[in-house]
Amino acid sequence: MTNSVTMQGVYVNVPTVDWSLFKELVRKFGWQAETREQMLDRFVSSRPANPALSEEDIINEVRAARYTK
């Protein structure tokens, strides 16, 4: 697969008993497949360890924007 190929994300519900068959099909076509858990793990690991704003900072900003006259 080349980098010039446009990718389309698709969500497919596959019965657990058919997952290995589906993974084989994915492998043969050169596609990529991941479970919802794997996708969530990938997202969580991509987040910064020390965010620029704390939760308290965000709440204070929202309150200032909403309740300031």
C-alpha positions as a Markdown table, in Angstrom:
| # | Residue | x | y | z |
|---|---|---|---|---|
| 1 | Met | 0.0 | 0.0 | 0.0 |
| 2 | Thr | 1.4 | 3.4 | -0.9 |
| 3 | Asn | 1.1 | 6.7 | 1.0 |
| 4 | Ser | -0.9 | 8.2 | -1.9 |
| 5 | Val | -3.9 | 6.0 | -1.1 |
| 6 | Thr | -6.8 | 7.8 | 0.6 |
| 7 | Met | -8.0 | 5.9 | 3.7 |
| 8 | Gln | -11.6 | 5.6 | 4.8 |
| 9 | Gly | -12.3 | 4.7 | 8.4 |
| 10 | Val | -15.2 | 2.2 | 8.8 |
| 11 | Tyr | -16.7 | 0.7 | 11.9 |
| 12 | Val | -17.8 | -2.9 | 11.5 |
| 13 | Asn | -19.4 | -5.1 | 14.2 |
| 14 | Val | -18.0 | -8.6 | 13.7 |
| 15 | Pro | -19.1 | -11.6 | 15.8 |
| 16 | Thr | -16.4 | -12.8 | 18.1 |
| 17 | Val | -16.4 | -16.2 | 16.5 |
| 18 | Asp | -15.6 | -14.6 | 13.1 |
| 19 | Trp | -12.9 | -12.2 | 14.3 |
| 20 | Ser | -10.0 | -14.4 | 13.3 |
| 21 | Leu | -11.5 | -14.9 | 9.8 |
| 22 | Phe | -12.0 | -11.1 | 9.5 |
| 23 | Lys | -8.4 | -10.5 | 10.6 |
| 24 | Glu | -7.2 | -12.9 | 7.9 |
| 25 | Leu | -9.2 | -11.0 | 5.3 |
| 26 | Val | -7.8 | -7.7 | 6.5 |
| 27 | Arg | -4.3 | -9.1 | 6.3 |
| 28 | Lys | -4.8 | -10.4 | 2.8 |
| 29 | Phe | -6.0 | -7.1 | 1.5 |
| 30 | Gly | -3.3 | -5.1 | 3.4 |
| 31 | Trp | -5.9 | -3.2 | 5.4 |
| 32 | Gln | -5.7 | -2.3 | 9.1 |
| 33 | Ala | -8.1 | -3.4 | 11.8 |
| 34 | Glu | -8.3 | -2.8 | 15.5 |
| 35 | Thr | -10.8 | -3.4 | 18.2 |
| 36 | Arg | -12.6 | -0.6 | 20.0 |
| 37 | Glu | -10.4 | -1.3 | 23.0 |
| 38 | Gln | -7.2 | -1.0 | 20.9 |
| 39 | Met | -8.4 | 2.2 | 19.4 |
| 40 | Leu | -9.2 | 3.6 | 22.9 |
| 41 | Asp | -5.8 | 2.5 | 24.2 |
| 42 | Arg | -4.1 | 4.2 | 21.2 |
| 43 | Phe | -6.0 | 7.4 | 21.9 |
| 44 | Val | -5.2 | 7.4 | 25.6 |
| 45 | Ser | -1.5 | 6.8 | 25.0 |
| 46 | Ser | -1.3 | 9.7 | 22.5 |
| 47 | Arg | -2.5 | 12.2 | 25.1 |
| 48 | Pro | 0.1 | 14.4 | 26.8 |
| 49 | Ala | 1.1 | 13.2 | 30.3 |
| 50 | Asn | 1.1 | 16.8 | 31.6 |
| 51 | Pro | -1.6 | 18.8 | 29.9 |
| 52 | Ala | -1.1 | 22.6 | 29.6 |
| 53 | Leu | -4.3 | 23.3 | 31.6 |
| 54 | Ser | -5.6 | 21.5 | 34.6 |
| 55 | Glu | -9.3 | 20.6 | 35.0 |
| 56 | Glu | -9.6 | 23.4 | 37.6 |
| 57 | Asp | -8.2 | 25.9 | 35.1 |
| 58 | Ile | -10.7 | 24.8 | 32.5 |
| 59 | Ile | -13.6 | 25.1 | 34.9 |
| 60 | Asn | -12.5 | 28.6 | 35.9 |
| 61 | Glu | -12.3 | 29.6 | 32.2 |
| 62 | Val | -15.8 | 28.3 | 31.6 |
| 63 | Arg | -17.2 | 30.0 | 34.6 |
| 64 | Ala | -15.6 | 33.3 | 33.7 |
| 65 | Ala | -17.0 | 33.1 | 30.1 |
| 66 | Arg | -20.5 | 32.1 | 31.3 |
| 67 | Tyr | -21.1 | 34.2 | 34.4 |
| 68 | Thr | -19.2 | 37.4 | 33.6 |
| 69 | Lys | -21.5 | 40.3 | 32.7 |
